[in-house]
Amino acid sequence: MGWDKGGRYYTRSHRVNGRVVREHIGGGKIGELAAQLDAIEREKRESERAAVRAEREKIATLDASLNELDELADLLTRAALAVAGYVQHNRGEWRKKRG
């Protein structure tokens, strides 16, 4: 998207069936208006991407806290089972120790 090298007319590029097609809009006021509309659309898309990025970061932070809680609960469970006389058989199920 942008003005041609001489700055006489505005063009817009987009994909059609996987190929890039260049659309010639025009020069003067029409070109300026099209350029402004494209700039507004770009800003809108960028703000939407920023919002999605912020939401992902927020979820990642919550997920990290949840993973830490899960590890602590697992450690507490292992300690309680060991104190109660259980052993973990071959890294699998917990079994009560014999005699």
C-alpha positions in Angstrom: 0.0 0.0 0.0 1.2 3.4 -0.8 2.0 6.1 -3.2 3.9 5.2 -6.4 7.5 6.4 -6.7 6.6 9.8 -8.2 3.8 10.3 -5.6 1.2 10.9 -8.3 -1.2 8.1 -7.5 -2.1 5.7 -4.6 -2.1 1.9 -4.9 -3.4 -0.8 -2.6 -2.1 -4.4 -2.6 -4.2 -7.4 -1.5 -4.3 -11.2 -2.0 -6.6 -12.9 -4.4 -6.4 -16.7 -4.6 -2.9 -16.6 -3.0 -1.5 -14.0 -5.5 -0.8 -10.4 -4.7 -2.9 -8.0 -6.8 -2.2 -4.3 -6.9 -5.2 -2.0 -7.2 -4.6 1.5 -8.5 -6.8 3.9 -6.6 -5.9 7.3 -8.1 -4.2 10.5 -7.3 -5.2 13.8 -5.7 -8.0 13.9 -3.1 -9.2 10.4 -3.9 -5.7 9.0 -3.3 -5.3 10.9 -0.1 -8.7 9.7 1.2 -7.9 6.1 0.3 -4.5 6.4 2.1 -6.2 7.8 5.2 -8.8 5.0 5.2 -6.1 2.4 4.9 -4.1 4.0 7.7 -7.2 3.9 10.0 -7.7 0.2 9.1 -4.1 -0.5 9.9 -4.3 1.2 13.2 -7.5 -0.7 14.0 -5.9 -4.1 13.2 -2.8 -3.2 15.2 -4.9 -2.3 18.3 -6.8 -5.5 18.0 -3.5 -7.5 17.8 -2.3 -5.6 20.8 -5.4 -6.5 22.8 -5.1 -10.2 21.9 -1.4 -10.1 22.9 -2.2 -8.5 26.2 -4.9 -11.1 26.9 -2.5 -13.9 26.1 0.1 -12.5 28.5 -2.6 -12.2 31.2 -3.5 -15.9 30.7 0.1 -16.9 30.7 0.6 -15.2 34.1 -2.4 -16.9 35.5 -1.3 -20.2 34.1 2.1 -19.9 35.7 0.6 -19.3 39.1 -1.7 -22.4 38.6 1.3 -24.5 37.6 3.1 -23.5 40.8 0.1 -24.4 42.9 -0.2 -27.7 41.1 3.5 -28.5 41.9 3.1 -27.6 45.6 -0.1 -29.7 45.9 1.7 -32.7 44.3 4.7 -32.3 46.7 2.3 -32.1 49.7 0.4 -35.2 48.5 3.7 -37.2 48.1 4.8 -36.2 51.6 1.5 -37.1 53.2 1.5 -40.5 51.4 5.1 -41.2 52.4 4.4 -40.3 56.1 1.4 -42.7 56.0 3.6 -45.6 54.9 3.0 -45.7 51.2 5.6 -46.1 48.5 5.3 -45.2 44.8 5.7 -48.4 42.8 7.8 -47.9 39.6 6.9 -44.2 39.3 3.2 -45.2 39.1 0.6 -46.1 41.7 1.1 -45.7 45.4 1.0 -48.9 47.5 1.0 -49.5 51.2 4.4 -51.0 52.4 4.2 -54.5 53.7 5.1 -55.3 57.3 
